[in-house]
Amino acid sequence: MPKIPFHKYEGTGNDFVLIDQRQNKYLTLQDTALIERICNRRFGIGADGLILLQPVEGYDFEMVYFNADGRESTMCGNGGRCIAAFAKHLGLFDKESKFLAIDGPHEAIVNEGWIALKMSDVDNVEVGDGFFVLNTGSPHYVVFVEDLSDMNIVESGQVIRYSDRFRKEGINVNFVEKTAQGIEVATYERGVEDETLSCGTGVTAAAISFALVNPANPIGEVDITTKGGKLKVRFEKKNEGKFENIWLCGPANKVFEGEYLP
């Protein structure tokens, strides 16, 4: 098997192996074991996920995302920001892009390493007793806590992710602490089955949940701190809990590039 050229990018510590498949098709959906090995931090390149950039009619490119377990997964917000930065590096657009992902079309605006990614609308939020369940391109469970520093995120996340309700399909679990500036978020990600330094769809879910716990405050922008860095989520809050024009904003940076020999 030929060497696979790759680029490594990170968005607030959420890191990804990116592969340009416009000319050559190096990987397919069936390459689960190989993708898992590539993402392995001891035996491979090491990453939270792997993303294929592929040609598709009517868009600048198509994003195909795999979790670190090698399986194709739902939308990844930080991955979407990283692949937009990668596509700009490849010369596929200047400042604004439109690309296709598993949950539909997305727009991206790149401005000197700061990437704004338009997310899917959210119109169905389950408000439970002390928690929220919603889909921001990937399914998320959000719970507000008093002190994140006093928590074991992995153990606490696994209790919810492997509960009877979510065990089969899995769910990402976000623990959110209110701060003077906005919110701080820690996420346990399914597929990675560990805490990640940042989760784009997770902080988007957390920001929307934050707006719902503050109904008297017409929040349209939330500043978010993660272990990997700072992000911002903008949105328009409509009636009956619907959210539109949602933008996930933050940095995305190239780490290195190379060739992987399978």
Secondary structure, 3 states (H helix, E strand, C coil): CCCEEEEEEEECCEEEEEEECCCCCCCCCCCHHHHHHHHCCCCCCCCCEEEEEECCCCCCCEEEEEECCCCECCCCHHHHHHHHHHHHHCCCCCCEEEEEECCEEEEEEEECCEEEEECCCECCCEECCCCEEEECCCEEEEEECCCHHHCCHHHHHHHHHCCCCCCCCCCEEEEEEECCCCEEEEEEECCCCEEECCCHHHHHHHHHHHHHCCCCCCCCEEEEEECCEEEEEEEEECHHHCEEEEEEEEECEEEEEEEECC
